């Protein structure tokens, strides 16, 4: 997920898979079964994102500044 901080507000860019992971995370929380390894019902792409975030191979959020 890439967040750009503009002069007035933010722009959030994320893929459909990242949005699906974010929806579940926001509704169930980071302590849900999805983040604890009980994610058999998830797509392989969603599992990959969660694994990369947990093993610190990928940042969950990348924030950049853009003051146009």
Beta strands, then each sheet from edge to edge (+ up, - down):
strand 1: 2-6
strand 2: 9-13
strand 3: 62-65
sheet 1: 2+ 1- 3-
end
